Structures are given as C-alpha cells and as structure tokens.
C-alpha cells in the first residue's frame, strides 16, 4: 500500500515524532498523489505530519487493487488505514503514538470508523460531508439507479444478512462507542452525501462532551470556494 507523507515546512523524517493527522481520501474509488492538497498543506504548515494512505479500493493501482475494496467499505479498507497509522507509529514518526483522523466524503466516514476500530490511537475525529450510515446512504438514491448500484457494490450489500451485521459498519449504530472528540462539518447543498447523513449522527451525539456539528452553509459536496475551505481549515485547526 502506497502512503504519502506531508511534513511540516523545513522538517525531515528524522525530526520526528510529530503531532499527526491521518487523512484518508474520499471516493472511495480515488487516490492521493503528489498534487497540491490544500487541506494537507494547511495542516502541515501548522506543524502536523499528514499521512494519506491509498488503501485497497483506491484507483490508479490496477483493477485487482480497486476490486479488493468491493464489500470492504467498513472492513478491510478501514484496516488498511489503521495499518498505515500503526506503521507510522512503529517508525517513530507519531508523537505519543496517537493521531487525529480527518477526511471528507468516504474519508469522513473512514475517520469515524477509525474512531471505532482503531480507538486507542485515533484520538480525534473530523468528518466533512461524510457518510455516517451506509445503508441509509444507498436508500437515498433511486432503486436500480447507477448511483445506487455503485454504492451497493462498494458496500457489499449482499454480504450483510442481519441488522447486527449491518451495525458493525455504521457509525450511527455504534455511536455509543465513540468516546473521542468529534467534529462534524456538512454542506447544506450536498447532492452526493445528503445532509440527512450528518443529522443522523448529530441526533445520536448531540450534547456529548467533545462533539461539535457545524453547517458549512450553502456549500456543496466538493468544498469548491475559498470561503468554505477557510471555514473547514479554521474548524479543523481549532
């Protein structure tokens, strides 16, 4: 698995350990690379090491690697992200052996799942326009549509035969297990991950110490304007 590291300006790996943020990408059929990433660069400028793993299911590594993500939406794809964190800890790069996990879209879902499946090291969670209940996400789209079929294939809908099995990959269903501070950011005009996803988790966590839910106003899924990106950065760094 290829992992990209963004270091604070002027620092080398030998200068570690660093306060660290793991940032899984969205998609999930996408990838991180050497291109400019405004969120990662801003965090590095604040002194953080940013780790971006291209977990199984990512594009750009061949069809077999992409297909390995099918049915592992909340399973081995999350394990891969946790493995990247464990590797960085073993390398002595991560201060105190713990990190924050931040992401948008699927990356936001992965951040929440890391808080559940990698709880000892994932000590703060930031989800922007993230999926919080995968099965409700699929239900939001027309049955038989291309979008619904895509989500069903990635999640592996036919693998789950009971509510108990579905709950394992649902941050909403497992909200009672979340003990870390959580920052939830969502755009009101998101047509990819409906705002209902944010509301589902907010209903479960509202009033809990460390939980903060923030509307990004009329932003869409892609955080395209400088104003909304500034809001994301301000909230993230805080």
Secondary structure, DSSP 8 states (H G I E B T S, - for coil): --EEEE--TT--GGG--B-EEE---SSSS----SS--HHHHHHHHTT-EEEEE--TT-SSS-HHHHHTTTT-TTTHHHHHHHHHHHHHHHTT-BGGG-EEEEEETHHHHHHHHHHHHSTTTEEEEEEES--S-HHHHHHTS-TT-HHHHHHHHHHTGGG--SHHHHHTT-TTTTGGG--SEEEEEE-TT-SSS-THHHHHHHHHHTTSTTEEEEE-TT--TT--SHHHHHHHHHHHH-
